[in-house]
Amino acid sequence: MSSREITSEHVAEITVADSTGYWWYAVRQGHVQSLIRRETARLRDWSYLDLGCGAGGVMRRISEGLKPAHVLGLDGTQEAVDVATSRGLEARLADFRQPFELPFRPRVVTCLDVLEHLEDPVLALKNLASSVEPGALLVATVPAHPSLWSPWDDACGHHRRYTRRSLAEHLVAAGWRVERLRYFFSFCVPPAWWERRIRKSVQEMAFPPVSALTNTALTMAGSVERALGSPMPFGTSLVASARAP
């Protein structure tokens, strides 16, 4: 799929993290779910696609919490698709460079920490735009700030870290209309800068284990940030909502 694919070890790590309430996933899920809930509150019948569904944790939570009529996940890594289907979810292997063959036209799409893995994210976003309902909502997240690039990004298979401007440019070039673009995980920037730029340490795990108390505290910090509207002009991630043509 012309991407820097995640390893089977990383798939296993994601599977554990997204099923145990790990703080990073919980905070990201809060942003994603609030944007989708706002979109679907008045809709009776809507369809949902998770582009780059990974092990299916987000897809499962959206399905259980917001009750879309149709749900499908696409991913470029067979190991991830296998885990998602083993959880009873509808997931398929896909090449994001090719037009998508979908059983329905989605009203809502998530694309979470996927674009940074693609050599040509604009092509994938164009293929997506041609496959969804007119005016469909896209919620996308990406790692932020090129200045935070480190060997950890190489290990994760990233091609880039985004700025607000570069993410907006990719979305607009693919035909999407950007509605909202915010940094989040602002409270993670100082420790990330220290570890990656000063100490130059490399994490062995993308989601290192933390104590239950630390997990709760970080989840709460993310909830407060979201409740305040993610006001800081920095963060280790970006979340965007955009509208299809």
Sequence and secondary structure as in RCSB ss.txt:
>XXXX:A:sequence
MSSREITSEHVAEITVADSTGYWWYAVRQGHVQSLIRRETARLRDWSYLDLGCGAGGVMRRISEGLKPAHVLGLD
GTQEAVDVATSRGLEARLADFRQPFELPFRPRVVTCLDVLEHLEDPVLALKNLASSVEPGALLVATVPAHPSLWS
PWDDACGHHRRYTRRSLAEHLVAAGWRVERLRYFFSFCVPPAWWERRIRKSVQEMAFPPVSALTNTALTMAGSVE
RALGSPMPFGTSLVASARAP
>XXXX:A:secstr
  B    HHHHHHHHHHTTTT HHHHHHHHHHHHHHHHHHTT SS EEEEET TTSHHHHHHHHHH  SEEEEEE
S HHHHHHHHHTT  EEE  TTS    SS  SEEEEES GGGBS HHHHHHHHHTTS TT EEEEEEEB GGG  
HHHHHHT S  B HHHHHHHHHHTT EEEEEEEE GGGHHHHHIIIIIS    SSSS    HHHHHHHHHHHHHH
HHTT   S  SEEEEEEE  
